[in-house]
Amino acid sequence: MSRERVVVAMSGGVDSSVAAARLAAAGHEVVGISLRLAPGGDGACCSLDDFHDARAVAERLGFPHYVFDFTEAFAERVVGPFVTEYLAGRTPNPCARCNQHVKFDLLWRRARELGAARLATGHYARIARDPASGRPALRAAADTDKDQSYFLFALDAEALARTLFPVGDLTKAEVRRQAHGLGLPVADKPESMEVCFVSGGDTAAFVARHAPPGALRPGPVVDEGGRVLGTHAGVHRFTIGQRRGLGGAGGPRRYVRAIDAATGTVTVGAAPRPAAGVVARDVVWSAGTPPRPGAAVGVRVRHRQPLVPARVLAADGTEVRLAFDAPGPAVTPGQAAVLYRGDLVLGGGWIVGELAVHEPRPVPAAR
């Protein structure tokens, strides 16, 4: 690859720092950008310490670094939908939405204004050519424990063609070793595992603090027979499959089976119910075209969950319906369903519900 100007999104962590270092070592003209995203007082991301760390790395490696304020756009495109989804009884995935609407959209526009040919991040993912179409395609990272391709499913071929993931072929241990070898001040910096803009991981408190007046929906907790077991302070406190926080100490374990935001009713049961399949909408086919009905795929319905073997019932530019080969994990409306062929991401969409058990199974298609 010829020398290019590349903007690197720098969080102040070790992954994006090593990504920038690898690009600089390859001879590219690197420009580091950090984004102020979270509103004041919310979350642990985008702190002054993070910005100082990113700038220290840039100074060490000899390239410029800038901080841009994206709080307004982040509030509109990520925080607002996050709150709305919880109030509607769904469980959102803010990282995937941030990637889709902020980092690889708004940040790319800013990078282009700076004359950059590419945008790079420290995500653990890879970009390859789809052997079937020849288009750029998203692949899982070499380090399966750190793979972040699930959060990047909404990047289409156009976005992938201008994107670089310089640490996608490394393990986390290798990234830290390279950081130590370069003397980077963030080599041992711990990583955050929580939603970056939610302080202390208390999602319910965050939603309550940002909800419009009168939007919280308290109501009854009922069993599957409709018997009232208690009350709750709002559906935003629950997610499908949740066990903790349901009370009943000393009794049988209960899990959230359904959430009806309109009535505020939370239904619990004795065990999570296996799903027959999943329905997702607002799909993006990063591989270019949807798979044919009957195609065998692997689907991930939650980050870090293993791939579930499935068959495509129907797929188009709006919706995908998948039947699991065997009863699968509970699916959570609001999360993403991401389809894979091996380690290649075919695309995905936002889960709206389970597949109805009575829907016919597809006839297998030639792969």
C-alpha positions as CSV (number, residue, x, y, z in Angstrom):
1,M,0.0,0.0,0.0
2,S,1.3,3.4,-1.0
3,R,1.8,6.2,1.6
4,E,-1.5,7.7,2.6
5,R,-2.8,10.2,5.1
6,V,-4.7,8.1,7.7
7,V,-6.8,9.4,10.6
8,V,-6.6,7.1,13.6
9,A,-9.5,7.2,16.1
10,M,-7.6,7.3,19.4
11,S,-9.4,6.4,22.7
12,G,-6.2,6.8,24.8
13,G,-6.1,3.0,25.2
14,V,-3.4,0.5,24.1
15,D,-5.2,-0.9,21.1
16,S,-5.7,2.4,19.2
17,S,-2.2,3.5,20.2
18,V,-0.6,0.4,18.7
19,A,-2.8,0.8,15.6
20,A,-1.4,4.3,15.1
21,A,2.1,3.1,15.7
22,R,1.9,0.3,13.2
23,L,0.6,2.7,10.5
24,A,3.3,5.2,11.3
25,A,5.9,2.5,11.0
26,A,4.5,1.5,7.6
27,G,5.2,5.0,6.4
28,H,1.7,6.5,6.5
29,E,1.1,10.1,7.4
30,V,-0.9,9.6,10.7
31,V,-3.2,12.1,12.3
32,G,-4.6,11.1,15.7
33,I,-8.2,12.2,16.6
34,S,-9.9,11.7,20.0
35,L,-13.6,12.3,20.4
36,R,-15.4,13.9,23.3
37,L,-18.6,11.9,23.3
38,A,-20.2,11.5,26.8
39,P,-22.1,14.4,28.4
40,G,-20.4,15.9,31.4
41,G,-20.6,13.7,34.4
42,D,-21.6,10.5,32.5
43,G,-19.4,7.5,32.0
44,A,-15.7,6.9,32.1
45,C,-14.9,7.4,28.4
46,C,-13.5,10.5,26.8
47,S,-11.9,11.8,30.1
48,L,-9.1,14.3,30.2
49,D,-6.8,11.6,31.2
50,D,-7.7,9.6,28.1
51,F,-7.0,12.6,25.9
52,H,-3.7,13.2,27.7
53,D,-2.7,9.6,27.1
54,A,-3.6,9.8,23.4
55,R,-1.6,13.0,23.0
56,A,1.4,11.5,24.9
57,V,1.4,8.6,22.4
58,A,1.1,10.9,19.4
59,E,4.1,13.0,20.7
60,R,6.1,9.9,21.3
61,L,5.5,8.7,17.8
62,G,5.7,12.1,16.1
63,F,2.3,12.8,14.6
64,P,-0.3,15.5,15.3
65,H,-3.3,14.8,17.6
66,Y,-6.6,16.7,17.9
67,V,-9.7,16.4,20.1
68,F,-13.1,17.0,18.5
69,D,-16.4,17.5,20.4
70,F,-19.1,15.1,19.2
71,T,-21.2,15.2,22.3
72,E,-24.3,16.7,20.5
73,A,-24.2,14.1,17.8
74,F,-23.5,11.3,20.2
75,A,-26.4,12.3,22.4
76,E,-28.7,12.3,19.4
77,R,-27.5,9.2,17.7
78,V,-26.5,6.9,20.5
79,V,-27.6,8.1,24.0
80,G,-31.1,9.1,23.0
81,P,-31.9,5.8,21.2
82,F,-30.3,3.9,24.2
83,V,-32.7,5.5,26.6
84,T,-35.7,5.1,24.3
85,E,-35.0,1.4,23.7
86,Y,-34.8,0.6,27.4
87,L,-38.1,2.5,28.0
88,A,-39.7,0.4,25.3
89,G,-38.6,-2.8,27.0
90,R,-35.8,-3.6,24.6
91,T,-32.0,-4.0,25.4
92,P,-30.0,-1.8,23.1
93,N,-26.4,-2.2,21.7
94,P,-24.9,1.2,21.9
95,C,-21.4,0.2,20.7
96,A,-22.7,-1.1,17.4
97,R,-24.8,2.1,16.9
98,C,-21.9,4.3,17.8
99,N,-19.7,2.5,15.2
100,Q,-22.5,2.8,12.6
101,H,-23.5,6.4,13.1
102,V,-20.6,8.2,14.8
103,K,-17.1,6.6,14.3
104,F,-17.5,5.3,10.7
105,D,-19.9,8.1,9.6
106,L,-19.4,11.4,11.2
107,L,-15.7,10.8,12.1
108,W,-15.1,9.6,8.6
109,R,-16.5,12.9,7.2
110,R,-14.2,14.8,9.5
111,A,-11.2,12.6,8.4
112,R,-12.1,13.3,4.7
113,E,-12.1,17.1,5.5
114,L,-8.6,16.7,6.8
115,G,-7.5,15.1,3.5
116,A,-7.3,11.5,4.8
117,A,-7.7,8.6,2.5
118,R,-8.5,6.1,5.2
119,L,-9.9,5.9,8.8
120,A,-8.3,3.5,11.2
121,T,-9.3,2.2,14.6
122,G,-8.0,-0.2,17.3
123,H,-10.9,-2.6,16.8
124,Y,-10.1,-6.3,16.8
125,A,-11.4,-7.3,13.3
126,R,-10.0,-7.8,9.9
127,I,-10.9,-6.8,6.3
128,A,-10.6,-9.2,3.4
129,R,-12.0,-9.8,0.0
130,D,-15.1,-11.9,-0.2
131,P,-14.1,-14.8,-2.5
132,A,-17.7,-14.9,-3.8
133,S,-18.0,-11.3,-4.8
134,G,-14.5,-9.7,-4.7
135,R,-15.9,-6.9,-2.5
136,P,-14.3,-5.8,0.8
137,A,-15.7,-7.9,3.6
138,L,-15.5,-8.0,7.3
139,R,-13.7,-10.9,9.0
140,A,-13.4,-11.9,12.7
141,A,-10.2,-11.0,14.4
142,A,-7.3,-13.4,14.8
143,D,-7.8,-13.2,18.6
144,T,-11.2,-14.9,19.0
145,D,-11.3,-13.8,22.6
146,K,-11.1,-10.1,21.6
147,D,-13.0,-10.3,18.3
148,Q,-15.2,-7.2,17.8
149,S,-16.7,-8.0,14.4
150,Y,-20.1,-8.4,16.0
151,F,-20.1,-4.6,16.8
152,L,-19.1,-3.7,13.3
153,F,-21.7,-5.6,11.2
154,A,-23.3,-2.4,10.0
155,L,-20.3,-1.4,7.9
156,D,-21.0,-1.9,4.3
157,A,-18.5,-2.5,1.5
158,E,-18.1,1.2,0.9
159,A,-17.2,1.9,4.5
160,L,-14.9,-1.1,4.7
161,A,-13.0,0.0,1.6
162,R,-11.8,3.1,3.4
163,T,-11.2,1.5,6.8
164,L,-8.1,-0.1,8.4
165,F,-8.0,-2.3,11.5
166,P,-4.2,-2.5,12.1
167,V,-4.4,-4.7,15.2
168,G,-6.9,-7.2,13.9
169,D,-4.3,-9.8,13.1
170,L,-2.7,-9.6,16.6
171,T,-3.6,-11.0,20.0
172,K,-4.1,-8.7,22.9
173,A,-0.9,-10.0,24.4
174,E,1.0,-9.2,21.2
175,V,-0.5,-5.7,21.2
176,R,0.8,-5.1,24.7
177,R,4.2,-6.5,23.8
178,Q,4.4,-4.1,20.9
179,A,3.4,-1.2,23.1
180,H,6.1,-2.1,25.6
181,G,8.7,-2.4,22.8
182,L,7.8,1.1,21.6
183,G,7.8,2.6,25.1
184,L,4.2,3.7,24.9
185,P,2.9,5.1,28.2
186,V,-0.4,3.2,27.8
187,A,1.2,-0.3,27.5
188,D,-0.3,-1.5,30.7
189,K,-3.5,0.6,30.8
190,P,-6.5,-1.5,31.7
191,E,-9.4,-1.7,29.4
192,S,-13.0,-0.7,30.1
193,M,-15.6,-3.5,29.8
194,E,-18.8,-1.4,30.6
195,V,-20.9,0.8,28.4
196,C,-18.5,3.7,28.1
197,F,-21.0,6.5,29.0
198,V,-22.8,4.8,31.9
199,S,-21.1,5.6,35.2
200,G,-20.4,2.6,37.4
201,G,-22.3,0.3,35.1
202,D,-25.7,1.4,36.6
203,T,-27.8,1.4,33.4
204,A,-31.1,1.7,35.2
205,A,-30.0,4.9,37.0
206,F,-28.7,6.3,33.8
207,V,-31.9,5.7,31.9
208,A,-34.0,7.1,34.8
209,R,-31.8,10.2,34.9
210,H,-32.2,10.8,31.1
211,A,-35.8,9.7,30.6
212,P,-38.4,12.4,29.7
213,P,-40.9,13.3,32.4
214,G,-43.5,10.6,33.0
215,A,-41.7,8.1,30.7
216,L,-40.7,5.5,33.3
217,R,-43.1,2.5,33.3
218,P,-43.5,0.8,36.7
219,G,-45.9,-2.2,36.8
220,P,-46.4,-5.7,38.0
221,V,-44.1,-8.7,37.9
222,V,-46.2,-11.8,37.0
223,D,-45.6,-15.5,36.4
224,E,-46.5,-17.2,33.1
225,G,-49.9,-17.9,34.4
226,G,-50.6,-14.2,35.1
227,R,-50.3,-14.4,38.9
228,V,-48.9,-11.2,40.3
229,L,-45.6,-11.8,42.2
230,G,-44.8,-8.2,43.0
231,T,-44.2,-4.8,41.5
232,H,-41.3,-3.0,39.9
233,A,-40.1,0.6,39.4
234,G,-39.8,0.5,35.6
235,V,-39.3,-1.8,32.6
236,H,-36.0,-0.2,31.9
237,R,-34.6,-2.3,34.8
238,F,-35.1,-5.5,33.0
239,T,-33.8,-7.5,30.0
240,I,-34.9,-10.8,28.5
241,G,-33.1,-13.7,30.3
242,Q,-32.2,-11.6,33.3
243,R,-32.1,-13.5,36.6
244,R,-30.6,-11.1,39.1
245,G,-32.8,-8.5,40.8
246,L,-36.0,-10.5,40.6
247,G,-36.3,-11.2,44.4
248,G,-37.6,-14.6,45.6
249,A,-34.6,-15.3,47.7
250,G,-34.7,-18.9,48.8
251,G,-37.3,-19.9,46.2
252,P,-36.9,-21.2,42.7
253,R,-34.7,-19.3,40.2
254,R,-36.7,-17.0,38.0
255,Y,-35.8,-15.4,34.7
256,V,-37.3,-12.6,32.7
257,R,-39.3,-14.1,29.8
258,A,-41.2,-11.1,28.4
259,I,-41.5,-7.4,28.8
260,D,-44.6,-5.4,27.9
261,A,-43.7,-1.8,27.9
262,A,-47.2,-0.6,27.1
263,T,-48.6,-2.1,30.3
264,G,-45.4,-2.2,32.3
265,T,-45.8,-5.9,32.8
266,V,-42.7,-8.1,33.3
267,T,-43.3,-11.8,33.0
268,V,-40.9,-14.2,34.7
269,G,-40.5,-18.0,34.4
270,A,-38.6,-20.8,35.9
271,A,-36.0,-21.1,33.2
272,P,-35.0,-19.3,30.0
273,R,-36.9,-20.7,27.0
274,P,-34.8,-21.9,24.1
275,A,-35.6,-20.0,20.9
276,A,-36.5,-21.6,17.6
277,G,-34.9,-18.8,15.7
278,V,-34.6,-15.1,15.3
279,V,-36.1,-12.2,13.3
280,A,-34.0,-9.0,12.7
281,R,-34.8,-5.8,10.8
282,D,-32.9,-2.8,9.5
283,V,-30.4,-5.2,8.1
284,V,-27.1,-4.3,6.5
285,W,-25.4,-6.9,4.2
286,S,-21.7,-6.1,4.6
287,A,-20.9,-8.9,2.1
288,G,-23.1,-7.1,-0.5
289,T,-26.1,-9.4,-1.0
290,P,-28.3,-11.3,1.4
291,P,-27.8,-15.1,1.6
292,R,-30.3,-17.3,-0.2
293,P,-33.2,-19.0,1.6
294,G,-31.9,-22.3,2.9
295,A,-28.3,-21.2,3.2
296,A,-26.4,-22.5,6.2
297,V,-25.0,-19.7,8.4
298,G,-23.7,-19.1,11.9
299,V,-25.5,-16.4,13.8
300,R,-24.4,-14.6,16.9
301,V,-27.3,-13.0,18.9
302,R,-25.1,-11.5,21.7
303,H,-21.5,-10.4,22.0
304,R,-19.3,-13.3,23.3
305,Q,-21.9,-15.9,22.7
306,P,-20.8,-18.7,20.4
307,L,-22.1,-18.9,16.9
308,V,-25.4,-20.7,16.6
309,P,-25.9,-22.9,13.5
310,A,-28.9,-21.8,11.5
311,R,-30.7,-21.8,8.2
312,V,-32.0,-18.7,6.4
313,L,-35.8,-18.7,6.0
314,A,-35.9,-15.3,4.2
315,A,-33.5,-12.4,3.7
316,D,-33.9,-9.1,1.9
317,G,-32.9,-5.5,2.2
318,T,-35.2,-5.0,5.2
319,E,-35.5,-8.2,7.3
320,V,-33.9,-11.5,7.9
321,R,-35.6,-14.6,9.4
322,L,-33.4,-17.4,10.7
323,A,-34.3,-20.9,12.0
324,F,-31.8,-22.4,14.5
325,D,-30.7,-25.9,13.6
326,A,-31.5,-26.9,17.2
327,P,-33.3,-25.0,20.0
328,G,-31.0,-22.0,20.6
329,P,-30.3,-19.3,23.2
330,A,-33.0,-16.8,24.2
331,V,-33.0,-13.8,21.9
332,T,-33.2,-10.2,23.2
333,P,-35.0,-7.5,21.2
334,G,-32.7,-4.6,20.7
335,Q,-29.5,-6.6,20.4
336,A,-28.0,-7.4,17.0
337,A,-28.2,-10.7,15.1
338,V,-25.0,-11.0,13.1
339,L,-24.6,-13.7,10.4
340,Y,-21.3,-15.4,9.6
341,R,-20.0,-17.8,6.9
342,G,-16.9,-19.2,8.7
343,D,-15.2,-16.1,10.0
344,L,-16.6,-13.9,7.3
345,V,-19.4,-11.5,8.3
346,L,-22.3,-11.6,5.9
347,G,-24.3,-8.9,7.6
348,G,-26.9,-8.5,10.3
349,G,-29.7,-6.5,11.8
350,W,-31.5,-5.5,15.0
351,I,-33.4,-8.2,16.7
352,V,-37.2,-7.6,16.9
353,G,-38.1,-11.0,18.3
354,E,-38.1,-14.8,18.2
355,L,-39.0,-16.8,15.2
356,A,-42.5,-18.3,15.6
357,V,-42.2,-22.0,16.3
358,H,-44.8,-22.9,13.6
359,E,-42.8,-21.4,10.7
360,P,-41.7,-24.1,8.2
361,R,-38.1,-25.1,8.1
362,P,-36.2,-24.1,4.9
363,V,-35.0,-26.5,2.3
364,P,-31.2,-26.5,2.5
365,A,-29.6,-24.6,-0.4
366,A,-26.3,-25.3,-2.1
367,R,-23.6,-23.4,-0.3
